[in-house]
């Protein structure tokens, strides 16, 4: 699902302009006066791509049916309704999957008994949506389910309090704690007439919008223009004078002489004599495998790290998500305490241990001192997090914030890296690399925040361009090497993609699922990537 809080905040900010922000209460009151369906306006909520029930990182948001008669109240309500439609589509997908599983189980057991209902009738809701009576009612009306509101609507905080109460001996078990600490405040029931209207809108309009605009938004992802377009920038690269080998970038990367030789030509690696470039710089350094602890068994972190060390891959990648910058309760991972524990447990016995901390968090500057004290080797900060949430693409503000943060990191004795999302143009970070403060670039080949995504081929031209920039601009100045920046690739790395990114110029491969959940075992998986 998209980040619904970020979406609603974005609409509020757009409506408000540069002046004082319109309060959510005022917008709720105005939207409450608009009839269900927003007078023919429907929105698609996938502003940040789609995860469930349709995984599509290129999905984008849309308004369909806008007219000159629509007001900000219509737009705001359409966004609220779109999130509720998305919630309903998730419920539908989960129930369909449950029904299919039940039918398969029934068939395998050879019984004819009717499967129990897989439909959910009640939903407990928590978080920001609970502060809006209108949004609560829309959830009930559109999904056709009863929503239950607890007295304490901060689910993560309440969960922590429940566990703490058991740990402190106040209650004997989690069940006892839940029985005493979770109290229902009220029920929000769907309204019959509104539900009829929304049923038709959902079935006849909303469900047709996503497939209807899919081909268009995918084409836009390939063709969007402007200097800020990562895809446009790299399409120009592949179509320009650099590409003399017949490479094509689109649904797949194809080449008349496919493989390492072609990519090697562009980045300056070893190749056929017929393809040799006069300024080529061969790179023979061995590839570094960096296990991502995000995919490890968190219940046995000590054993998982030892497994990495035993396999000869001590360069560990630690993703720190705070559930805020990536606005999702599932994007909540590690903190300084875990880094401190790993450092104290392993660093003295294994001096080769490297702890790369990838900060994908709100206000990352807060983490510099705690991570330094915890023993982090390097902080890799997210380029898109620089400048704060109000940055809105201000490149100068992003750069100045990034340089300041990089100086802080290095002044604390750590190394510094920078990470870029798939949609960010690689040339945006060149001025930062020129500063000499950064020794690593993390090229994300998937959207940050959740696993299981396929490798995004837009990473390949980024790597090639970085390799060329590093080799030609940074590594040598009048023949004297003065900056050594490594290229790390993170996301979708496995046997089928590792050779591709290595040929493009990568130095470090971050792998999670391909290592920790490989049928050949961990060491077998490492050997497969080498």
LOMIFI-719343 format. One record per atom (N, C-alpha, C, O, CB): x, y, z. Coordinates in steps of 0.2 Angstrom, whole numbers, plus 5000, padded with zeros to 4 digits. Each point is the difference from the previous one (the first is absolute). Glycine has a CB too. Layout:
XYZ;...
This chain:
500449945000;499650065000;500450065000;500650005002;498549945004;500650124992;500450065000;500050035007;499749975004;500050054984;500750035013;500050035007;499550055000;500050064998;501249925003;498250005002;499450045000;500150075004;499750054998;499649845001;501150105006;500150075004;500450054996;499850065000;500249875010;500550044986;500450054996;499650034994;500050054998;501049885005;498550024995;499650034994;499550055002;499950054997;500249844998;499650105011;499550055003;500450075001;499850054999;499449865006;501450084998;500450065002;500250044994;500050064999;500449885011;499850024984;500250034994;499450044997;500150064998;500749855000;498650065002;499450044998;499950065004;499850054997;499749844998;500550105011;499950065005;500550064998;499850055000;499849875009;501050064990;500650054999;499950034993;500150064999;500749875008;499050034988;499850034993;499550055000;500050054997;500449844998;499050095009;499550045001;500150075003;499850054999;499549855001;501250095005;500150065004;500550054997;500050065001;499949875009;500550044985;500550054997;500650025005;500149965004;498950084988;501250025007;500650025004;499850035006;500450025004;500249994986;498850005011;499750045006;499949955006;500349955000;499250134993;500149945012;499949965006;499649944998;499650004995;500450105012;500249844995;499749944999;499250005002;499950015006;501349934995;498450034994;499349995002;500049945005;500349954999;499350104990;500049965016;500049955005;499649944997;499550014996;500550075014;500149864993;499749944997;499250005003;499649984996;501549955004;498850105005;499350015003;499650044995;499449984998;501050025014;499950064985;499650044995;499949964994;499450004997;501150105008;500049864992;499949964994;499549955001;499649984996;501650045001;498849945009;499549955002;499350035000;499649974997;501349975010;499050124996;499450035000;499750024993;499449994998;500950065013;500249974984;499850024994;499849934996;499550004996;501250115004;499749845000;499949944997;499449975002;499749964996;501550035003;498650015007;499449975003;499450034996;499549965000;501050025011;499550084986;499550034997;499949974992;499650024997;500550085011;500449864990;500049974993;499749935000;500149965005;500950114992;498649924999;499649944999;500549944999;500550014997;498450054999;500949885006;500549944998;500150004992;499550014996;500049925014;501150064988;500250004993;500250064998;500350014994;498949915004;500850135006;500350074998;499850034994;500450034996;500649935010;498450034992;499750034994;500449984994;500150044996;499550065011;500549834993;500349984994;500850005000;500349994994;498750045000;501349985011;500750005001;500349945004;499749995005;500350144994;500449844998;500349945003;500850005000;500350034995;498749905002;501350055008;500850015000;500249935001;499749955002;500350165003;500749884992;500349945001;500650015005;500450054999;499349914989;500350005017;500550025006;500749985000;500450015004;498649985002;501249984988;500749985000;500550054998;500449994995;499149905002;500550165007;500550064999;500749975000;500550034997;498750055007;500949875000;500749985002;500149924997;500449975003;499750115007;499649914985;500049934998;499549955003;499650035005;501649994993;498749925001;499649965002;500349935003;500449984996;498750074996;500749935014;500349945002;499449945001;500249954997;500750125009;498649954996;499449955001;499450034998;499850065002;500849895008;499050024986;500149934998;500349994994;500249944997;498850035009;501250094991;500449994993;500750045001;500050065001;498949944993;501649965006;500750025001;500250044993;500149964995;500249955014;499850154992;500250044994;500350065002;499750055002;499449914991;501650045008;500450065002;499950064995;500150065002;500749875004;499050064988;499950064995;499350035000;499850044997;501049904996;498750035011;499450025001;500050075002;500450025004;499149874998;500050164996;500050075002;499350015002;499549974998;501550064995;498950035010;499350025002;499750044994;500350014995;500050005017;499050004989;499650034994;499450035003;499749975005;500849954987;499250135005;499450025001;499649994994;500350024994;500050075014;499149884992;499649994994;499350035001;499749995005;501049914992;499250154998;499350035000;500050075002;499550035002;500149865000;501050144999;500050075002;499750054995;500049994994;501149985012;498550074997;499750064996;500150065004;500250015006;498949914990;500750145001;500150065003;499550015006;500150055003;500250004985;499249915012;499650015006;500249975006;499750015006;499449994986;501449965008;500349975006;500450045004;500450054997;499649844997;500050115013;500350045004;500549965004;500149944999;498950135002;501449975004;500549965004;499649955004;500449955002;500450154998;498649915002;499749955004;499949944996;500049945003;499450155003;500449914988;499949944996;500749974999;500049945001;499150114993;501449985005;500749974999;500249975006;500249945000;500150154992;499649945014;500249975007;499649945001;500349955002;500050165002;499049894995;499649945001;500249954995;500049945002;499150135003;501049944989;500249954995;500649965003;500149944999;499450134991;501049975013;500649975002;499849955006;500349945000;500450164996;498949925009;499849965005;499749944998;500149945002;499850165005;499649914988;499649944997;500549954997;499949945000;499150144998;501549954998;500549964996;500449955005;500149944998;500050154993;500149945015;500349955004;499649955003;500249945001;500550165002;498649914998;499649955002;499849954995;499949945001;499650155006;500549934987;499949964994;500649955000;499949944999;499450144994;501349955008;500649955000;500049955006;500249954999;500450154996;499149935011;500049955005;499549944999;500149955001;500150155007;499249924988;499649954999;500349954995;499849945000;499250145002;501449944993;500349964995;500549955004;500049944998;499850154993;500549945014;500449955004;499649955003;500249945000;500650155002;498749935001;499549955004;499849954995;500049945001;499650155007;500249934986;499749954995;500649954998;499849944999;499450154997;501449945003;500549954998;500249955005;500149944999;500350154994;499649935014;500249965005;499449955001;500249945001;500450155005;498849934993;499449955001;500049954994;499949945001;499550155005;500849934988;500049964994;500649955001;499949944998;499650154995;501049935010;500649955001;499849955005;500249944999;500650154998;498949935008;499849965006;499549954997;500049945002;500250155007;499349934987;499549964997;500349944996;499849945000;499450155001;501349944995;500449954995;500349955004;500049944999;500150154993;500349935014;500449955004;499549955003;500249945001;500750155001;498549945000;499549955004;499849954995;499949945002;499850155006;500149934986;499849964995;500549944998;499849944999;499550154996;501349935004;500649964999;500149955005;500149944999;500450144994;499449945014;500149965005;499449955001;500149945001;500550155005;498849934992;499449965000;500149944995;499849955001;499550155003;501049924990;500149964994;500549945002;499949954999;499850144993;500849945011;500649955002;499849955005;500249945000;500650154997;498749935008;499849965005;499449954998;499949955003;500550145005;499349934986;499549964997;499450005004;499549964999;501349974998;499150135007;499350015003;499650044996;500250044996;500349955015;498850014990;499550044997;499750055004;499550034998;500349874995;500550115013;499750045005;500150074997;500550024997;499749915013;499350124991;500150074998;500650035004;500050005006;498750004991;501750045000;500550045003;499750065004;499550024998;501349944993;499550055014;499850065004;500150064997;500450014995;499949935015;499350114991;500050074997;500750035001;500350005006;498550014996;501550024993;500650035001;499950085000;500550044999;500149864995;498850125006;499950075000;500150035007;499749985005;499550014985;501150075010;500150045006;499450045001;499850044996;501549965004;498450005006;499450055002;500250065004;499750054999;499649855000;501250095005;500250065004;500850014999;500449964999;498750015009;501050094993;500750034999;500250045005;499750055002;500249944986;500750005016;500250055005;500550054996;500549984997;499449935013;499950154991;500450054997;500450045005;499850015006;499450004985;501450015007;500550045004;500350054996;500050004994;500249905014;500250154995;500450044996;499650074999;499550015003;501149894992;499750145000;499850064998;499350014998;499650055001;501549974996;498649934999;499450004998;499450005005;499550034999;500949914991;499850045016;499550005006;499950075002;499550015004;500949885000;500050164994;499850075002;499550044996;499850055001;501449955003;498649964991;499550034995;499449965000;500049944998;500950114995;498549985010;499449965000;499749994993;499749954999;500150105012;500450004985;499849994993;500349944997;499749954996;500150175002;500949875002;500449954997;499849935004;500049954996;500950135001;498949925009;499849945003;499449974997;499949944998;500650105013;499050014988;499449984997;500049984993;499749954998;499850135010;501049954988;500149984993;500349935000;499849964995;500450165002;500249865007;500349945001;499449945000;500049954997;501150105008;498549975000;499449955001;499650004994;499849944998;500250085014;499850044985;499550004995;500349964994;499649974996;499950145008;501149914994;500349974994;500249935000;499949964995;500550155003;499949875008;500149935001;499549955002;500049944999;501150105004;498349994999;499449965003;500249965006;499649955001;500050044987;500950045016;500149965006;500050055006;500050064999;500749864995;499250055012;500050045006;500750015002;500449965001;498549995002;501250114999;500750025002;499950015008;499650045002;500750014986;500249935015;500050005007;500650055002;500649994998;498949895004;500350175003;500550055002;500249985007;499550005005;500050094987;501149905010;500249995006;500150075004;500150054997;500549845000;499450105010;500150065004;500750034999;500150064999;499149895009;501350014991;500750024998;500149984993;500049954998;500450045013;499750074984;500049984993;500750004997;500149994994;498850075005;501649945006;500750004998;500249925001;500249985005;500150144998;499649844991;500149935001;500749985002;500049965004;499150034987;501450045005;500749975002;500150025008;500349965003;500150064985;499450045014;500250025007;499649955005;500349985005;499950144991;499249875002;499649965004;500349925001;500049975005;498950104992;501349914997;500349934999;500650005005;500149955003;499550044985;500850065011;500650015005;499950005007;500349965004;500350104987;498849975011;499850015007;499849935002;500149985006;499650144993;499949844997;499849945002;500649955001;500049965005;499050064988;501549985003;500649965001;500350025006;500349955004;499850034984;500050085013;500450035006;499649985006;500349985005;500150114989;498949915006;499749985006;500149935002;500049985006;499150104991;500949874998;500249935001;500749995003;500149975005;499050004986;501350075006;500749995002;500150035007;500549975003;499950044985;499350045014;500050035007;499649965005;500150015006;500150104989;499549845003;499649965004;499350025002;499749985005;501449994999;498750084993;499350035002;499549954997;499549995004;500950134995;499749854996;499549954997;500449944999;500650004998;498650084997;500549865006;500349934999;500249994993;500449964998;499050005012;500150064985;500149984993;499850064996;499750055002;500149835001;500450114990;499750054995;499350005000;499750064999;501449934994;498649965007;499349995000;499650045006;499650044999;500549854995;500250105012;499750045005;500150075000;499650045001;500749865006;500350124990;500150074999;499650034995;499750065001;501549935002;498749984991;499550024995;499350015003;499650054999;501149894992;499150015013;499350005003;499950065004;499450035001;500649854999;500550145004;499950065004;500250074997;499850055003;500549875006;500150084986;500350064998;499750024993;500050064999;501049925007;498749984990;499750024994;499250015001;499749955002;501249984992;498950135006;499350015001;499750044994;500350054997;500049965015;499149964986;499750034994;499650075002;499750005006;500149884990;500350165000;499750075001;499350004996;499550025003;501650044999;498949924992;499450014996;500049964994;500649974998;499250145007;499649884992;500049964993;499750054995;499650045001;500249855005;500550104988;499850044994;499749964995;500349954997;500650135005;498449924998;499749954995;499950034993;499950075000;499549895010;500650004985;499950034993;499250025000;499649975003;501349964992;499050135001;499350024999;499849974994;500350004994;499950115012;499249864994;499749964995;500050044993;500249984995;499149965013;500450124992;499950044994;500750024997;500149994994;498850055010;501649985000;500650024998;500449944997;500350004995;499750095013;499949854995;500349944998;499849984993;500449984996;499749995016;499350044986;499749984994;500450054994;500249974995;498749995010;501150104997;500450054995;500749984999;500249994994;499050105009;501149895003;500749994999;500249934997;500549994997;499750085013;499349884991;500149944997;500050004992;500449974997;499049985013;500250104988;500050014992;500650034998;500349994995;498450025005;501550055004;500650034998;500649965000;500450004996;499150105009;500549855000;500649965001;500049954994;500649994997;499450025015;499549964986;500049954995;500050034993;500349974996;499049965012;500350124991;499950034993;500650054998;500050014995;498849965006;501550065004;500450054999;500749995003;500549994996;498650095004;501049925006;500749995003;500449944997;500650014999;498950045012;500249894989;500349944998;500350014993;500449964998;498949975010;500450114988;500150014993;500650054999;500350014994;498549965003;501350085008;500450054999;500849985000;500350014995;498950065011;501049884998;500749985001;500249974993;500550024997;499349965015;499849964986;500249984993;500050044995;500350004995;499349895009;499950164996;499950054995;500650054999;500150024994;498749975008;501550035003;500550045000;500749975000;500550044999;498850055006;500849854996;500649965001;500550014995;500650025001;498849905005;500450074987;500450014995;500250074999;500650014998;498949904996;500150145008;500250074999;500550025005;500550034998;498349994998;501149965011;500550025005;500749964999;500550035001;498549995007;500949924989;500749974998;500350034995;500750015000;498849885004;500250144991;500350034994;500350075003;500550024998;498749934994;500450085012;500350065003;500649995004;500550045000;498450005001;501249905003;500649995003;500649994996;500550025002;498849925006;500550044986;500649994995;500150074996;500650014998;499149875001;499850165000;500150064996;500050075003;500150054997;499349884995;500550075015;499950065003;500650044999;500649985001;498749975008;500650124990;500650044998;500250045005;499850005006;499850004983;500950055010;500250045005;500749985003;500149945000;498750095002;501650025000;500649985003;500049965006;500549965002;499950144994;499049905008;499949965006;499849934999;499949965004;499850145001;500249884989;499849934998;500549955000;500550004995;498650054999;500949905010;500649955000;499949964994;500549984996;499550025016;499449984986;499949954995;500150044993;500449974996;498749975010;500750124994;500250044994;500750014999;500350004994;498650065007;501549955004;500750025000;500349934998;500550014995;499550075014;499949874993;500349944999;499849974993;500449974996;499750005016;499350054986;499849984993;500550044995;500249974995;498650005008;501350094999;500450044995;500749975000;500350004995;499050105008;500949885003;500749975000;500049944995;500549994996;499750045016;499349924989;500149944996;499950024992;500249964996;499349975014;500150124989;499950024993;500550054997;500050014994;498849975008;501750045002;500550054998;500649974998;500149944998;499450145010;501049964991;500749984997;500349955004;500449964998;499750154997;499749885012;500349955004;499949934997;500349955001;499650135009;499549914988;499749944998;500149994992;499650014996;499549995013;501549974990;500249984993;499949924999;500349984995;500550125004;498949875005;500049935000;499349974998;500049945000;501050065008;498550044991;499449974999;499649985006;499549974999;500949994990;499850075017;499649995006;499350034999;500050064998;501149935009;498449984996;499450035000;499749995007;500149955004;499750034984;499950085015;499749995007;499250014999;499850054998;501350005007;498649914998;499250005000;499849955004;500149995006;499950064983;499649905008;499749945004;500649965002;500049965005;498950044989;501750005002;500649965002;500650044997;499950044996;499449855005;501350095001;500650034997;500249954996;500249945002;500150135008;499849954983;500249954995;500650034997;500150065000;498749904998;501650004999;500650024997;500249954994;499949945001;500550125010;499949964984;500249964995;500649955002;500049944998;499650144993;500849955014;500549965003;499950005007;500350045004;500549984987;498749945011;499750005007;500549985005;500449964999;498550024996;501150055011;500449985006;500550055002;500050064999;499749834997;500850085007;500550045003;500450044995;500350065002;499849855007;500050074985;500550034995;499750074999;500350054999;500149844996;498950115004;499750064998;500050055005;500250064999;499149884993;500550045014;500050055006;500750025002;500150055002;498849895002;501550014995;500750025001;500350054996;500450045002;499849845002;499650124990;500250054995;499850075003;500450054999;499549874991;499550095012;499750065002;500450035007;500250065000;498749914995;501249985009;500350025007;500850005000;500350025004;498649945001;501450014989;500749995000;500349945003;500550005003;499550124998;499649824998;500349945002;500349964995;500150034994;499049975014;501149944993;500349964995;499549984995;499449995001;501549975007;499450034985;499549994995;500349984994;500649995000;498750095005;500349904990;500349984993;500550064998;499850065001;499249874996;501550054999;500450054997;499650054995;500150065000;500949865001;498550054996;499650044995;499550055004;499850054997;500249854995;499950095014;499650055004;500450045005;499750045003;499449884996;501650075001;500450045005;500050074999;500050034994;500749875006;499250145006;500050075000;500750025002;500349975004;498550044998;501550044995;500650025002;500150035007;500649995003;499550044985;499449995015;500050035007;499849955005;499850025006;500150094990;500049825002;499849955005;500449995006;500650004999;498849954991;500350045016;500449995006;499849935003;499450005003;500750134999;500249824997;499849935002;499950005008;500450035003;500249924987;498950025012;499949995007;500049935002;499649964998;499750155002;501249875004;500149925001;499849995007;500249945003;500650054988;499050065013;499949995008;499449945000;499650004997;500850125006;499749845002;499549955002;499450035002;500050055003;500949875000;498550054995;499450035003;499949985007;500249955003;499350044986;500150065014;499949995008;499349995001;499550034997;501450055006;498949865000;499349985002;499950035007;500349995005;499749914988;499450145007;499850035007;499349975002;499550024997;501250095000;499349855007;499349975003;499650055003;500250045004;500349854998;498950124996;499550045003;499649975006;499749954999;500250104989;500249975018;499749975005;499350015001;499749975004;501350055002;498750024989;499350015000;499749934998;499449995002;500750134995;500249845000;499749934998;500249955004;499849944999;500250104989;500449975017;500249955005;499549985005;499550035000;501750014999;499049915005;499549985005;500150045006;500549995004;499549894992;499650175005;500150055006;500049965007;500250035004;499250064988;500349865008;500049965007;500649975001;500149985006;498750004993;501750024996;500749975002;500550044996;500449984996;499149915005;500550185001;500450044996;500849985002;500450014995;498750085006;501049895005;500749985001;500249954996;500650004997;499350035015;499749924987;500249944995;500050024993;500449974996;499149965012;500150124990;500050024993;500650044998;500349994995;498550015006;501450045004;500650044999;500649955000;500550014996;499050095009;500549854999;500649955000;500049964994;500649994997;499350015015;499549994985;500049964994;500350044994;500449984996;498549975008;501050124996;500350044995;500850005001;500450004995;498650085005;501249935006;500750005002;500449934998;500550004997;499350085012;499849874992;500349934998;500149994993;500449974997;499149995013;500050074986;500050004993;500550054996;500050004994;498849965007;501550085004;500550054997;499750064997;500350034995;500449875003;498750125004;499750064998;499850045006;499450015002;500149934987;501050105013;499950045006;499850074999;499950045005;501049895000;498950094989;499850064999;499250005000;499749984995;501350054997;498749995014;499350005001;499650064998;500350055002;500049875007;499150074989;499650064998;499450005005;499649955000;500850044987;499550065016;499550015005;499550054998;500250065000;500649905009;498650034989;499550054998;499750025006;499749965004;500149984985;500250135012;499750035006;499450044997;500050054997;501049965010;498449964994;499350044998;499750015006;499949975005;500049974984;499850125012;499650035006;499350004999;499650025005;501450054997;498749914992;499350005000;499750074999;499450015000;500649895007;500450154992;499850074999;500250024993;499650024996;500550005016;500549984986;500350024994;499649964994;499850024995;501350025010;498949894996;499649964997;499449985004;500049975005;501049984989;498550095004;499450005005;499649945000;499549994997;500450135001;500449835006;499749935000;500249975007;500550005002;499449994985;499649985017;500249975006;500449944999;500349975004;498650075001;501149934988;500449944999;500750024998;500549965000;498549994996;501250125003;500650024999;500450035006;500150055001;499549984987;500449925017;500350025006;500549945002;499849945001;499150125003;501749964996;500549945001;500550015006;499849995005;500150004982;500750035011;500550005005;500250075003;499850054997;500749844998;499950115010;500250065003;500750005003;500449954999;498450085003;501550025001;500750005002;500149955005;500649975001;499450154998;499549865005;500149955005;500249934997;500549975003;498750085004;500549934987;500249944997;500750014997;500449955001;498450024997;501450084999;500750024998;500549995005;500549974999;499050104992;500349965015;500450005006;500249935002;500549985001;499150135002;499849854997;500149935002;500449964995;500549965003;498450045003;501050014988;500449964995;500850025000;500449965000;498650034993;501150085008;500750025001;500349975006;500649984999;499150134995;500049895012;500349985006;500149924999;500549985003;499050125004;500149874990;500049925000;500549984995;500449955001;498450045002;501350044991;500449984995;500650044998;500549974997;498549984999;501050115005;500650044997;500749995003;500449994996;498750105003;501049895007;500649995003;500349934997;500649994999;499150075011;499849894989;500349944998;500049994992;500449964998;499149995012;500250104987;500050004993;500150074997;499650044999;499649865001;501450125000;500250074998;499850024993;500050064998;500949945010;499049954988;499850014993;499250025000;499850014994;501149915002;498850085009;499250015000;499950074998;500350055002;499549875007;499850094986;499750064998;499350015001;499649964998;501350044993;498950055013;499350015001;499750064996;500150065002;500049895010;499650044982;499750054996;499350025003;499649954999;501250024991;499150095012;499350015002;499750054995;500250064999;500249935013;499149984985;499650044995;499450035003;499549975002;500849954989;499750155010;499550045003;499550024995;500150044996;500750005013;498649934992;499450024996;499550035005;499549965001;500749954989;499950145012;499750035006;499850075000;500350044995;500349885012;498950114997;499950075000;500550035005;500249975005;498650014993;501450084999;500650045004;500649955002;500149995006;499050094999;501249904990;500649955001;500550035004;500449965003;499349994986;500450125011;500550035004;500049975008;500550005003;499550104989;499449895010;500049985007;500449935002;500149995005;498750074995;501349904994;500349945002;500850004999;500349955002;498650004993;501450105003;500750004999;500449985007;500449965000;499450134991;500049955014;500449995006;499949935003;500449965002;499650165000;499349864999;499949935002;500349954996;500249955003;498750095002;501149964989;500349954996;500750005000;500349955000;498850064992;501250055009;500850005001;500149975007;500549965000;499650144993;499649915012;500149975006;499949935000;500349965004;499450155002;499849874990;499849935000;500649964996;500049935001;498850104999;501650004996;500549964997;499949994992;500349964997;499949995014;499350094986;499949994993;500750024996;500350055002;498449985000;501449934993;500650024996;499850064995;500450044999;500049845002;499050114996;499850054995;499350015001;499649965001;501350004991;498950115007;499350024999;499950014993;500350044997;499650015014;499649924986;499750014993;499450035001;499549975001;501149934994;499350175003;499450045001;499650004993;500349994995;500250085015;498949944991;499550004994;500050074997;499850055004;499549865001;500950104989;500150064997;499350045000;500050065001;500949904992;498550005006;499450035000;499850035007;499550035000;500249894990;500650065015;499850025007;500350065002;499950035005;500049854998;500650154993;500350065001;499650064999;499650004995;501549945002;499050115007;499650064999;499350005004;499750055000;500949964989;499249935014;499350005003;499549994995;500050004994;500450075015;499049924994;499449984997;499750064995;499649994996;500149935013;500550144993;499850064996;500450024994;500050054997;499549995014;501049914988;500550024995;499750014993;500150044996;500849905011;498750014991;499650004994;500550014994;499850044995;499250005011;501549924993;500550004995;500450064999;500350014995;498849935000;501150095011;500550065000;500749975000;500249985005;499050105001;501149914988;500649974999;500650035004;500449975003;499250004986;500450105011;500550045004;499949985008;500549995003;499550104988;499449915011;499949985007;500249935002;500349995005;498850104995;500749874995;500249935001;500749995001;500349975004;498749994990;501450075001;500750005000;500450035006;500449965003;499550044984;499850065015;500350035006;499949965006;500549995004;499450124991;499549865006;499949965005;500449935000;500249985005;498650074996;501349924993;500449945000;500750015001;500349965004;498950004987;501150105007;500750015001;500150015008;500549985003;499650074985;499449995015;500150015007;499949945004;500449995005;499150124993;500149845000;499949945004;500649964999;500249965004;498550044994;501649994995;500649964999;500650035004;500349965003;499250024986;500550085012;500650035004;499949985007;500549985004;499650124989;499349905010;499849985007;500249925000;500449995005;498750104996;500749874995;500249935000;500749995000;500349965005;498750014989;501450065002;500749994999;500450035006;500549975003;499450034985;499850055015;500350035006;500049965006;500450015005;499350104990;499849845005;499949965006;500449934999;499949965004;498950094997;501649954994;500449944999;499749954995;500349945000;500250095011;498949984987;499749954995;500150014993;500250064998;499049925011;500849974987;500050024993;499350024998;499549985003;501449934995;499050114996;499350034997;499949984993;500450004996;499750105012;499249874992;499849984993;499350044999;499750025004;500949874997;499250114993;499450034998;499649944996;500249974996;500250155004;498949885001;499649964996;499550034996;499750065002;500449865007;499750064985;499550034996;499549954998;500149954998;500850134998;498549955004;499449964998;500049994992;500450034996;498950015014;500349914988;500049984992;499850064996;500350014995;499449885008;499950165000;499750054996;500550065000;499950054996;498949915006;501750045002;500450065001;500650004994;500349955000;499550055013;500350054984;500550014995;500749995003;500150045005;499250034987;501149895005;500749995003;500450065000;500450015005;499549874992;500050174998;500450065000;499950045006;500450055001;499749944986;499350015016;499950045006;500550005005;500150055004;498749934994;501549965003;500549995005;500750024998;500549995005;498849925000;500850104989;500750014998;500450065004;500549995002;499149974986;500050105013;500350055004;500249985007;500550025003;498950064991;500249875009;500249975006;500649965000;500550005004;498350004999;501349964992;500649964999;500650044999;500549985002;498849934993;500650155002;500650044999;500250035006;500650025000;498950014989;500149975016;500350035007;500549955003;500350035004;498650024998;501149894996;500549955003;499849985007;500449965003;500550104991;498549955008;499849985006;499749935000;499949975005;499950154998;500049864991;499649935000;500549954996;500350024995;498650045005;501149885003;500449954997;499649944997;500349954999;500650085009;498449984992;499649944998;499350034998;499750055003;500949875005;499250054986;499350024997;499649945000;500249954997;500350144996;498949915011;499649945000;499450024995;499650045000;500649945012;499949984982;499550004995;499449955001;500149945000;500850104992;498549995010;499549955002;499649984993;499850044996;500050025015;500249874989;499749974994;499249995001;499749964996;501549995000;498650065010;499349995002;499850065004;500450045002;499749844998;499250135001;499850055004;500149985008;499949955002;499250084990;501250025012;500249985007;499449995004;499450024999;501650055000;499049885006;499549995005;499749935000;499749985005;500150144993;500249854997;499849935000;500349954995;500350034995;498650025008;501249894999;500349954996;499649974994;499450015000;501349975010;499649974987;499649964995;499950044993;499649974996;499949975014;500850114989;499950044994;500549974995;500649985001;499050125005;500249914987;500549984995;500550064999;499850065001;499349874994;501550055002;500550044998;499750054995;499849984995;501149945008;499250154998;499850054996;500650024995;500550025003;498750025005;500849944986;500550014995;500250074999;500650024997;499049894997;500150145009;500250075000;500650015004;500450054999;498549994999;501349915006;500650015004;500649994995;500650035002;498849925008;500650014985;500649994996;500350064997;500650015001;498949884996;500150154999;500350064998;500350055005;500550034999;498849964991;500450015016;500250045006;500749975002;500550045001;498449985003;501249924996;500749975002;500550014995;500550025001;498949895005;500450094987;500550014995;500250075000;500650024999;498949904994;500050135008;500250075000;500450025006;500550045000;498549984995;500949955011;500450015006;500749974999;500550035002;498449965005;501149954990;500749974999;500450054996;500650015001;498949875000;500250144994;500450054995;500250065004;500550034999;498949934991;500150075014;500250065003;500549995005;500550045001;498350004998;501249915005;500549985005;500749994997;500550035002;498649925005;500950014988;500649994997;500350054996;500650015000;499049884999;500050154998;500350064996;500150065003;500450044999;499149914992;500050075014;500050065004;500350005007;500350045002;498749994991;500849925010;500249995007;500749975002;500450025004;498449984998;501249944995;500649965001;500750034998;500549985003;498749924997;500850134995;500650034997;499950074999;499550034997;500849864998;500350155006;500050074999;500850014998;500450005004;498650045004;501149974985;500750004998;500349945001;500650005002;499550125000;499649824998;500349945001;500149985007;500249945002;500350084988;499350025015;500049995007;499449985003;499550045000;501550045001;498949865002;499449975003;499950045007;500450005004;499749894990;499350145007;499950045006;499349985003;499950025006;500850074990;498849885001;499449995003;499849934997;500049984994;499650145007;500349835004;499849934998;499349995003;499949995005;501349974995;498350054995;499349995002;499749934997;500149994995;499750145005;500049835005;499749944998;499350004998;499650045003;501249915005;499050014988;499349994998;499749945003;500249954998;500050114991;499249955015;499749955003;499349994997;499750054998;500949975012;499249924988;499349994997;499649965005;500249955002;500250064986;499050025013;499549975006;499349994997;499750044997;501050015012;499149884991;499349994998;500049954994;500350024995;499450095010;500049844996;499949954994;500649964998;500049984994;499150105003;501449925007;500649974999;499949925001;499949985005;500850134998;499549864991;500049925001;500549984994;500350044997;498549955008;501249944994;500449984995;499950034993;500550014996;499549885011;499450124991;499850024994;500250084999;500150024994;499049905005;501050125006;500150074999;500750025003;500250054998;498649975003;501549945002;500750015003;500550024995;500450055000;499349885010;500350024985;500550014994;499950064996;500450044998;499749845002;499250145000;499850064996;500350065003;500350054997;498749894999;500950075011;500250065003;500750005001;500350065000;498649955006;501549944995;500749995000;500350034994;500550045000;499449865008;499850084986;500350024994;499950074998;500450044997;499349854999;499750145007;499950075000;500550045003;500150064999;498749925000;501549995007;500550045003;499950005008;500350045003;499850034987;499549895013;499950005007;500649975003;500349954998;498450045000;501450035008;500549985005;499749955005;500449955002;500350154996;498749925005;499749965005;499349984999;499650044997;501150035011;499149874993;499449984999;499649985007;500349965004;500149994985;499150095012;499649995006;499549944999;499650014995;500650115009;499849834999;499549954999;499749975007;500350005005;500349974985;498750025010;499749985006;499749934999;500249955002;499650175001;499649884994;499649944999;500449954996;500049945002;499050124998;501449964995;500449964996;500649965004;500249954998;499650124992;500449965016;500549975004;499649965006;500249945001;500650154996;498849945007;499849975006;499449954999;499949965004;500450155002;499449894988;499549954999;500149964994;499549984996;499750105009;501449914993;500249964994;500049935002;500249975005;500550124991;499049874999;500049925001;500649975001;500149945003;498950064991;501650035003;500649975001;500450025006;500549975002;499650034986;499550045017;500450025006;500350064999;500150034994;500049865009;500250145002;500350075000;500650004996;500150044995;499449995016;501049924990;500650004997;499949994992;500450024996;500249945015;499049994988;499849994993;499850064996;500150014994;499649875010;499950165000;499750064997;500550054998;500050034995;498949955011;501650024999;500650054999;500449984994;500150044996;499949995016;500149914988;500449974994;499750014993;500350024995;500249905013;498850084992;499650014994;500150074998;500050024994;499249895009;500850145001;500150074999;500750024998;500150054996;498949975011;501549954995;500750024999;500249984993;500650014998;499749975014;
